[in-house]
Amino acid sequence: MKLIICFTLAYLIGSIPSAYLLGKLYFHQDIRQLGSGNIGTTNTFRTFGFFPGVTVLLLDIFKGTLGASLPLFLNVPGKQWMLLVGIAAVIGHCFPIFLHFKGGKAVATGSGILLAYNPPLFLVAAGMFLTLVLLTSTVSIASLVVMPIFTLITFFIHDYFLMLAAIVVTIIVYVRHLPNIKRLAHHQENIVHLGLVYYLRKKSHK
């Protein structure tokens, strides 16, 4: 019964649409009608600015962290349940019941699971992600590159529960990023207004 409660609550927590609520409450706009139409962090940065983007990023990470922590709060034995219940939060974020099952792309909420499960490893993954964003100015590239690299790291540290969770989240991330992959293949992917590529493009247009 405790596990059923954990999975249900984690899914509902993941379903809370941070970007949508922020857009409605503070900007009186529906983020689904702006930019890429996605309710994730990147579109929030592009449409509402830096601080709203950071706010949504932290909230979406927290959804994964809170969801993954539910087994601890309810005294469910076995650390692997943190990962499995955390994935329910990721599914909620991608397919939120509150927005007709049309949600985000899993990266921030998925990283929140790692923050709850292994904070030092979360810092390693976050460092890789930030480095790639600063080099490529493209969040989708960072997401698509870091996820398989991180999955490989879990193999070498012999945490097979984490490796299984990483494989599942990687698959979800890649499926959710199929439109981005198509745009990358046609050199049409949007970049963020920071990082090396953005700086070089801006300099070349002067």
MARPAPA-319672 format. One record per residue (C-alpha): residue in three letters; x, y, z. Coordinates in pm, whole numbers, padded with zeros to 5 digits, always signed. Each point is the difference from the previous one (the first is absolute). Layout:
BEGIN
AlaXYZ/...
end
This chain:
BEGIN
Met+00000+00000+00000/Lys+00284+00239+00081/Leu+00153-00053-00343/Ile-00332+00064-00172/Ile-00026+00327+00192/Cys+00358+00089-00094/Phe-00048-00066-00371/Thr-00331+00187-00010/Leu+00129+00303+00189/Ala+00322+00008-00204/Tyr-00197+00000-00325/Leu-00226+00281+00126/Ile+00300+00202+00121/Gly+00167-00045-00337/Ser-00321+00109-00170/Ile+00009+00345+00162/Pro+00074+00226-00302/Ser+00249+00248+00146/Ala+00053+00205-00318/Tyr-00371+00011-00082/Leu-00092+00119+00349/Leu+00278+00260+00008/Gly-00106+00134-00340/Lys-00364+00025+00102/Leu+00059+00147+00347/Tyr+00272+00254-00076/Phe-00020+00070-00374/His-00367-00081-00068/Gln+00105-00204-00302/Asp-00020-00365-00097/Ile+00354-00122-00067/Arg-00145-00268-00228/Gln-00086+00279-00241/Leu+00350+00151+00009/Gly+00338-00098-00145/Ser+00025-00374-00055/Gly-00321-00059+00194/Asn+00181-00227+00246/Ile-00061+00042+00374/Gly+00363-00065+00092/Thr+00288+00211+00124/Thr+00153+00090-00338/Asn-00319+00148-00141/Thr-00050+00191+00324/Phe+00345+00155-00037/Arg-00077+00102-00357/Thr-00349+00137+00060/Phe+00006+00146+00352/Gly+00368+00064+00070/Phe+00287-00113+00220/Phe-00148+00010+00350/Pro-00330-00167-00093/Gly+00205-00262-00183/Val+00214-00066+00307/Thr-00313-00017+00215/Val-00160-00262-00225/Leu+00329-00193-00018/Leu+00022-00020+00380/Leu-00368-00091+00036/Asp+00024-00275-00261/Ile+00313-00141+00164/Phe-00178+00013+00336/Lys-00291-00201-00142/Gly+00239-00286-00076/Thr+00177+00034+00335/Leu-00324+00006+00198/Gly-00146-00287-00197/Ala+00310-00214+00048/Ser+00006+00082+00373/Leu-00352-00127+00067/Pro+00113-00357+00082/Leu+00229+00147+00267/Phe-00280+00211+00146/Leu-00230-00304+00018/Asn+00274-00234+00129/Val+00002-00231-00302/Pro+00313-00220+00029/Gly+00239-00025-00294/Lys+00174+00297-00161/Gln-00092-00125-00348/Trp-00358+00112+00061/Met+00120+00360-00007/Leu+00096-00050-00364/Leu-00314-00183-00103/Val-00236+00242+00173/Gly+00203+00290-00137/Ile-00064-00125-00352/Ala-00373+00035+00074/Ala+00065+00372+00057/Val+00180+00017-00336/Ile-00296-00166-00170/Gly-00229+00251+00170/His+00214+00287-00128/Cys-00005-00135-00356/Phe-00366-00102+00005/Pro-00171+00223+00260/Ile-00358-00084+00081/Phe-00065+00371+00064/Leu+00091+00100-00359/His-00158-00281-00200/Phe+00321-00207+00015/Lys+00207+00251-00201/Gly+00305+00093+00202/Gly+00374+00057+00009/Lys+00306-00196-00109/Ala+00114-00172+00322/Val+00354+00140+00040/Ala-00043+00228+00303/Thr-00241-00229+00185/Gly+00217-00301-00082/Ser+00304+00177+00145/Gly-00203+00063+00315/Ile-00014-00375+00059/Leu+00380-00007-00005/Leu+00017+00291+00246/Ala-00204-00203+00249/Tyr+00180-00328-00066/Asn+00365+00108-00039/Pro+00070+00376+00044/Pro+00374-00016-00093/Leu-00083-00179-00325/Phe-00269+00260-00066/Leu+00269+00270+00018/Val+00215-00193-00249/Ala-00292-00034-00244/Ala-00101+00365+00048/Gly+00359+00108-00067/Met+00011-00198-00325/Phe-00335+00141-00106/Leu+00093+00361+00075/Thr+00335-00038-00179/Leu-00170-00128-00314/Val-00261+00276+00008/Leu+00275+00261+00030/Leu+00191-00156-00290/Thr-00291-00068-00238/Ser-00262+00254+00115/Thr-00247-00283-00066/Val-00187-00163+00288/Ser-00121-00294-00209/Ile+00357-00096-00095/Ala+00104+00009+00365/Ser-00298-00216+00096/Leu+00054-00255-00275/Val+00374-00031+00064/Val+00005+00000+00381/Met-00268-00267+00048/Pro+00185-00289-00172/Ile+00334+00111+00150/Phe-00154+00001+00346/Thr-00153-00343-00063/Leu+00349-00128-00087/Ile+00136+00148+00323/Thr-00257-00194+00204/Phe+00133-00322-00156/Phe+00355+00073+00110/Ile-00102+00083+00357/His-00194-00329+00013/Asp-00329+00151+00110/Tyr-00226-00213-00213/Phe-00327+00130+00140/Leu+00111+00350-00094/Met+00116-00125-00339/Leu-00343-00152-00069/Ala-00172+00324+00105/Ala+00243+00201-00216/Ile-00077-00219-00302/Val-00375+00049+00049/Val+00033+00377+00041/Thr+00236+00020-00300/Ile-00256-00177-00217/Ile-00271+00240+00120/Val+00226+00300-00064/Tyr+00083-00115-00354/Val-00364-00068-00086/Arg-00102+00340+00135/His+00281+00164-00199/Leu-00085-00153-00339/Pro-00111+00341-00140/Asn+00327+00150+00125/Ile+00200-00279-00162/Lys-00172+00070-00332/Arg+00078+00373+00030/Leu+00362-00076+00090/Ala+00031-00221-00307/His-00121+00289-00217/His+00207+00263+00187/Gln-00320+00174+00112/Glu+00018-00048+00377/Asn-00043+00310+00215/Ile+00287+00112+00220/Val-00009+00175+00337/His+00134+00351+00048/Leu+00320-00101+00174/Gly+00307-00211-00068/Leu+00270-00019-00264/Val-00213-00067-00310/Tyr-00236+00285+00087/Tyr+00296+00234+00051/Leu+00162-00099-00331/Arg-00325+00040-00193/Lys-00069+00336+00158/Lys+00355+00114-00080/Ser-00024-00115-00362/His-00317+00204-00054/Lys+00156+00326+00115/
end
